[in-house]
Amino acid sequence: MTHHVVLRVVAKLIIPLILLFALYVQFHGDYGPGGGFQAGVIFSAALILYALVFGLDSAQRAVPTTAVRVLMALGVLLYGGVGITSMLLGGNFLEYDVFAAEPAAGQHLGILLVELGVGITVSTTMLAIFYAFAGRRAAR
């Protein structure tokens, strides 16, 4: 891929914008369309584009497989942890009202944390699937 100079330059320009858009979708999700799942897909699409343009080895140096696995588990733990914490505070599982004195503030915080967990999990799961398939050797 070293001879595709235009592709590499355009990718270097557009990948940060894709990542920025993923963050916008992530943090704007409780105000409008979007949220953790959509942001996770967009975020992983940027990383997959990086791998396609610059090579799988380069992508795995930037985001190692071990980090992907740890973040995948962390996202699930964040989602479940919000639910368990709400139960420990006297509410039902994923009842966000108990996180703050004002229910609206608790709802906002709870949804933000759950959507962040979903975004991390979706992004790293898609990246793990890509790494698994892209790293396979062709059968002869």
Backbone as CSV, one residue per row, in Angstrom:
resi,resn,N_x,N_y,N_z,CA_x,CA_y,CA_z,C_x,C_y,C_z
1,MET,0.804,-1.203,0.000,0.000,0.000,0.000,0.850,1.272,0.000
2,THR,2.159,1.149,-0.085,3.002,2.334,0.000,2.906,3.211,-1.232
3,HIS,2.458,2.668,-2.361,2.420,3.460,-3.583,1.103,4.221,-3.749
4,HIS,0.156,4.067,-2.856,-1.116,4.788,-2.935,-1.038,6.056,-2.079
5,VAL,-0.300,7.028,-2.561,-0.034,8.235,-1.786,-1.310,9.035,-1.544
6,VAL,-2.130,9.199,-2.561,-3.353,9.991,-2.424,-4.285,9.343,-1.402
7,LEU,-4.442,8.045,-1.487,-5.303,7.321,-0.550,-4.811,7.488,0.882
8,ARG,-3.517,7.402,1.077,-2.956,7.534,2.421,-3.125,8.951,2.958
9,VAL,-2.939,9.948,2.122,-3.098,11.338,2.564,-4.555,11.633,2.896
10,VAL,-5.463,11.192,2.031,-6.890,11.419,2.284,-7.322,10.688,3.552
11,ALA,-6.822,9.478,3.757,-7.167,8.725,4.966,-6.667,9.441,6.216
12,LYS,-5.453,9.994,6.141,-4.924,10.733,7.292,-5.763,11.967,7.605
13,LEU,-6.387,12.537,6.593,-7.242,13.705,6.809,-8.631,13.317,7.305
14,ILE,-9.175,12.220,6.800,-10.571,11.902,7.077,-10.764,11.050,8.338
15,ILE,-9.787,10.244,8.715,-9.947,9.385,9.890,-10.162,10.193,11.171
16,PRO,-9.412,11.260,11.431,-9.717,12.053,12.629,-11.127,12.662,12.603
17,LEU,-11.601,13.037,11.421,-12.958,13.578,11.319,-14.005,12.504,11.604
18,ILE,-13.755,11.289,11.159,-14.675,10.186,11.446,-14.705,9.915,12.950
19,LEU,-13.544,9.920,13.583,-13.483,9.704,15.029,-14.189,10.827,15.785
20,LEU,-14.021,12.053,15.325,-14.708,13.184,15.945,-16.219,13.067,15.790
21,PHE,-16.671,12.630,14.624,-18.099,12.428,14.409,-18.630,11.314,15.309
22,ALA,-17.837,10.274,15.522,-18.249,9.198,16.434,-18.428,9.730,17.853
23,LEU,-17.536,10.598,18.285,-17.685,11.199,19.614,-18.925,12.085,19.683
24,TYR,-19.207,12.818,18.612,-20.419,13.639,18.566,-21.667,12.766,18.687
25,VAL,-21.718,11.690,17.937,-22.874,10.790,17.984,-22.992,10.169,19.374
26,GLN,-21.865,9.821,19.977,-21.866,9.218,21.313,-22.460,10.169,22.348
27,PHE,-21.979,11.388,22.381,-22.384,12.298,23.443,-23.643,13.088,23.117
28,HIS,-24.106,13.007,21.887,-25.355,13.670,21.514,-26.519,12.687,21.534
29,GLY,-26.244,11.428,21.835,-27.241,10.370,21.745,-28.447,10.534,22.645
30,ASP,-28.293,11.173,23.797,-29.457,11.339,24.663,-30.267,12.583,24.319
31,TYR,-29.813,13.368,23.366,-30.573,14.540,22.911,-31.251,14.316,21.570
32,GLY,-30.791,13.384,20.790,-31.336,13.145,19.462,-30.938,11.770,18.978
33,PRO,-31.077,11.524,17.685,-30.712,10.209,17.149,-29.229,9.925,17.360
34,GLY,-28.950,8.711,17.671,-27.564,8.319,17.899,-27.428,7.663,19.251
35,GLY,-26.223,7.487,19.667,-25.957,6.856,20.945,-24.796,5.905,20.842
36,GLY,-24.726,5.013,21.805,-23.583,4.127,21.924,-23.384,3.178,20.764
37,PHE,-24.454,2.551,20.296,-24.297,1.574,19.223,-23.811,2.250,17.946
38,GLN,-24.473,3.320,17.566,-24.096,4.009,16.333,-22.680,4.571,16.435
39,ALA,-22.350,5.154,17.576,-21.010,5.709,17.756,-19.949,4.614,17.728
40,GLY,-20.253,3.473,18.321,-19.310,2.359,18.306,-19.032,1.859,16.903
41,VAL,-20.082,1.787,16.088,-19.909,1.348,14.699,-19.070,2.359,13.921
42,ILE,-19.345,3.637,14.095,-18.592,4.676,13.382,-17.130,4.673,13.826
43,PHE,-16.906,4.552,15.129,-15.548,4.551,15.662,-14.750,3.369,15.114
44,SER,-15.361,2.186,15.135,-14.642,1.016,14.621,-14.455,1.096,13.110
45,ALA,-15.384,1.730,12.405,-15.223,1.897,10.957,-13.984,2.736,10.647
46,ALA,-13.724,3.750,11.469,-12.522,4.562,11.270,-11.262,3.732,11.492
47,LEU,-11.276,2.897,12.515,-10.108,2.061,12.785,-9.926,0.984,11.716
48,ILE,-11.028,0.462,11.204,-10.945,-0.527,10.126,-10.432,0.132,8.848
49,LEU,-10.869,1.352,8.580,-10.339,2.093,7.431,-8.832,2.283,7.571
50,TYR,-8.390,2.612,8.770,-6.958,2.747,9.031,-6.227,1.443,8.706
51,ALA,-6.803,0.317,9.136,-6.177,-0.982,8.872,-6.156,-1.304,7.387
52,LEU,-7.204,-0.950,6.675,-7.256,-1.238,5.244,-6.255,-0.398,4.455
53,VAL,-6.049,0.828,4.884,-5.149,1.727,4.149,-3.689,1.515,4.552
54,PHE,-3.434,1.399,5.844,-2.053,1.354,6.327,-1.575,-0.051,6.693
55,GLY,-2.447,-1.029,6.618,-2.070,-2.410,6.901,-2.522,-2.873,8.275
56,LEU,-2.788,-4.158,8.363,-3.278,-4.746,9.613,-2.238,-4.655,10.718
57,ASP,-0.970,-4.857,10.387,0.083,-4.785,11.409,0.162,-3.395,12.025
58,SER,0.038,-2.383,11.203,0.064,-1.007,11.697,-1.136,-0.727,12.601
59,ALA,-2.293,-1.231,12.217,-3.496,-1.034,13.038,-3.376,-1.766,14.366
60,GLN,-2.796,-2.951,14.338,-2.649,-3.705,15.584,-1.567,-3.126,16.482
61,ARG,-0.650,-2.370,15.919,0.295,-1.627,16.756,-0.399,-0.433,17.394
62,ALA,-1.306,0.210,16.649,-2.031,1.364,17.184,-3.048,0.939,18.241
63,VAL,-3.790,-0.127,17.961,-4.787,-0.657,18.898,-4.532,-2.161,19.016
64,PRO,-3.728,-2.572,19.998,-3.381,-3.991,20.123,-4.595,-4.864,20.458
65,THR,-4.494,-6.124,20.098,-5.571,-7.077,20.358,-5.856,-7.191,21.850
66,THR,-4.828,-7.126,22.672,-5.026,-7.186,24.122,-5.854,-6.006,24.608
67,ALA,-5.569,-4.824,24.096,-6.356,-3.646,24.479,-7.799,-3.779,24.027
68,VAL,-8.013,-4.361,22.856,-9.375,-4.566,22.358,-10.142,-5.478,23.303
69,ARG,-9.512,-6.565,23.731,-10.183,-7.503,24.641,-10.478,-6.864,25.992
70,VAL,-9.528,-6.113,26.515,-9.735,-5.460,27.812,-10.857,-4.431,27.716
71,LEU,-10.855,-3.626,26.661,-11.900,-2.617,26.500,-13.265,-3.246,26.252
72,MET,-13.294,-4.381,25.574,-14.557,-5.081,25.355,-15.170,-5.474,26.699
73,ALA,-14.354,-6.036,27.571,-14.833,-6.420,28.901,-15.179,-5.194,29.735
74,LEU,-14.391,-4.141,29.608,-14.651,-2.917,30.369,-15.992,-2.297,29.992
75,GLY,-16.334,-2.319,28.713,-17.620,-1.780,28.278,-18.791,-2.540,28.864
76,VAL,-18.694,-3.871,28.869,-19.757,-4.690,29.461,-19.825,-4.453,30.965
77,LEU,-18.665,-4.359,31.615,-18.647,-4.099,33.054,-19.220,-2.725,33.387
78,LEU,-18.968,-1.739,32.549,-19.534,-0.410,32.773,-21.052,-0.454,32.687
79,TYR,-21.569,-1.121,31.673,-23.019,-1.257,31.509,-23.627,-1.971,32.716
80,GLY,-23.067,-3.122,33.054,-23.585,-3.872,34.197,-23.355,-3.158,35.513
81,GLY,-22.229,-2.464,35.620,-21.926,-1.729,36.845,-22.913,-0.617,37.130
82,VAL,-23.394,0.030,36.084,-24.414,1.071,36.268,-25.687,0.443,36.824
83,GLY,-26.059,-0.713,36.297,-27.255,-1.395,36.793,-27.105,-1.856,38.229
84,ILE,-25.967,-2.439,38.559,-25.721,-2.907,39.925,-25.662,-1.725,40.890
85,THR,-25.017,-0.643,40.471,-24.934,0.543,41.322,-26.314,1.117,41.602
86,SER,-27.170,1.139,40.597,-28.525,1.652,40.834,-29.282,0.758,41.808
87,MET,-29.035,-0.542,41.772,-29.665,-1.444,42.744,-29.103,-1.217,44.147
88,LEU,-27.791,-0.992,44.248,-27.178,-0.738,45.552,-27.651,0.579,46.156
89,LEU,-28.043,1.511,45.306,-28.554,2.797,45.790,-30.053,2.755,46.085
90,GLY,-30.666,1.583,45.964,-32.067,1.430,46.344,-33.057,1.415,45.202
91,GLY,-32.602,1.481,43.987,-33.508,1.466,42.837,-33.536,0.098,42.178
92,ASN,-34.200,0.025,41.055,-34.217,-1.188,40.246,-32.992,-1.206,39.340
93,PHE,-32.774,-2.341,38.672,-31.656,-2.454,37.743,-31.823,-1.426,36.624
94,LEU,-30.813,-0.604,36.401,-30.792,0.468,35.404,-31.868,1.522,35.647
95,GLU,-32.200,1.755,36.899,-33.086,2.873,37.245,-32.183,4.068,37.565
96,TYR,-32.168,5.017,36.667,-31.181,6.092,36.737,-31.536,7.190,37.727
97,ASP,-32.763,7.261,38.183,-33.190,8.348,39.066,-32.388,8.405,40.362
98,VAL,-31.835,7.290,40.802,-31.154,7.233,42.095,-29.728,7.784,42.050
99,PHE,-29.232,8.141,40.887,-27.855,8.607,40.776,-27.658,10.057,41.199
100,ALA,-28.713,10.819,41.321,-28.590,12.222,41.718,-29.824,12.617,42.518
101,ALA,-29.714,13.738,43.236,-30.844,14.219,44.027,-32.010,14.602,43.124
102,GLU,-31.697,15.156,41.978,-32.742,15.505,41.010,-32.843,14.370,39.986
103,PRO,-34.041,13.801,39.776,-34.183,12.655,38.864,-33.681,12.926,37.442
104,ALA,-33.876,14.135,36.938,-33.432,14.436,35.570,-31.909,14.356,35.455
105,ALA,-31.204,14.825,36.469,-29.740,14.749,36.458,-29.273,13.300,36.553
106,GLY,-29.961,12.505,37.365,-29.630,11.087,37.469,-29.873,10.347,36.167
107,GLN,-30.982,10.690,35.498,-31.278,10.083,34.197,-30.162,10.401,33.200
108,HIS,-29.755,11.655,33.173,-28.715,12.074,32.228,-27.406,11.321,32.487
109,LEU,-27.000,11.256,33.744,-25.748,10.578,34.089,-25.827,9.084,33.783
110,GLY,-26.926,8.454,34.158,-27.077,7.021,33.928,-27.076,6.664,32.458
111,ILE,-27.824,7.414,31.670,-27.879,7.149,30.234,-26.512,7.374,29.596
112,LEU,-25.823,8.427,30.009,-24.492,8.705,29.468,-23.535,7.544,29.737
113,LEU,-23.541,7.026,30.959,-22.638,5.928,31.306,-23.002,4.632,30.580
114,VAL,-24.301,4.337,30.501,-24.727,3.118,29.804,-24.384,3.207,28.321
115,GLU,-24.661,4.348,27.705,-24.351,4.511,26.280,-22.845,4.466,26.032
116,LEU,-22.060,4.969,26.967,-20.605,4.880,26.840,-20.155,3.421,26.889
117,GLY,-20.727,2.644,27.796,-20.419,1.216,27.860,-20.805,0.489,26.590
118,VAL,-21.975,0.816,26.050,-22.422,0.199,24.797,-21.481,0.582,23.657
119,GLY,-21.105,1.852,23.579,-20.212,2.313,22.514,-18.859,1.623,22.555
120,ILE,-18.296,1.501,23.747,-17.000,0.836,23.891,-17.109,-0.629,23.485
121,THR,-18.171,-1.289,23.941,-18.340,-2.712,23.643,-18.559,-2.959,22.155
122,VAL,-19.428,-2.182,21.535,-19.712,-2.367,20.108,-18.464,-2.098,19.274
123,SER,-17.768,-1.022,19.576,-16.576,-0.669,18.806,-15.503,-1.747,18.905
124,THR,-15.231,-2.191,20.104,-14.168,-3.182,20.272,-14.583,-4.561,19.759
125,THR,-15.868,-4.885,19.844,-16.329,-6.165,19.295,-16.183,-6.185,17.779
126,MET,-16.582,-5.105,17.127,-16.426,-5.037,15.667,-14.953,-5.081,15.276
127,LEU,-14.121,-4.408,16.047,-12.690,-4.414,15.759,-12.095,-5.808,15.979
128,ALA,-12.537,-6.503,17.018,-12.055,-7.866,17.269,-12.471,-8.808,16.141
129,ILE,-13.701,-8.660,15.650,-14.154,-9.483,14.525,-13.319,-9.187,13.282
130,PHE,-13.050,-7.904,13.037,-12.219,-7.545,11.883,-10.816,-8.121,12.024
131,TYR,-10.213,-7.969,13.200,-8.875,-8.518,13.420,-8.861,-10.028,13.185
132,ALA,-9.903,-10.719,13.641,-9.952,-12.176,13.498,-10.028,-12.586,12.030
133,PHE,-10.870,-11.902,11.262,-11.013,-12.273,9.854,-9.862,-11.756,9.000
134,ALA,-9.381,-10.561,9.270,-8.303,-9.990,8.458,-6.977,-10.694,8.718
135,GLY,-6.815,-11.267,9.889,-5.566,-11.931,10.232,-5.474,-13.366,9.759
136,ARG,-6.558,-13.886,9.203,-6.556,-15.276,8.724,-5.761,-15.398,7.432
137,ARG,-5.151,-16.519,7.265,-4.429,-16.812,6.023,-5.371,-17.533,5.076
138,ALA,-5.208,-17.313,3.798,-6.058,-17.974,2.800,-5.734,-19.464,2.753
139,ALA,-6.779,-20.283,2.704,-6.589,-21.734,2.611,-6.190,-22.097,1.184
140,ARG,-5.241,-22.993,1.066,-4.768,-23.377,-0.272,-5.095,-24.804,-0.544
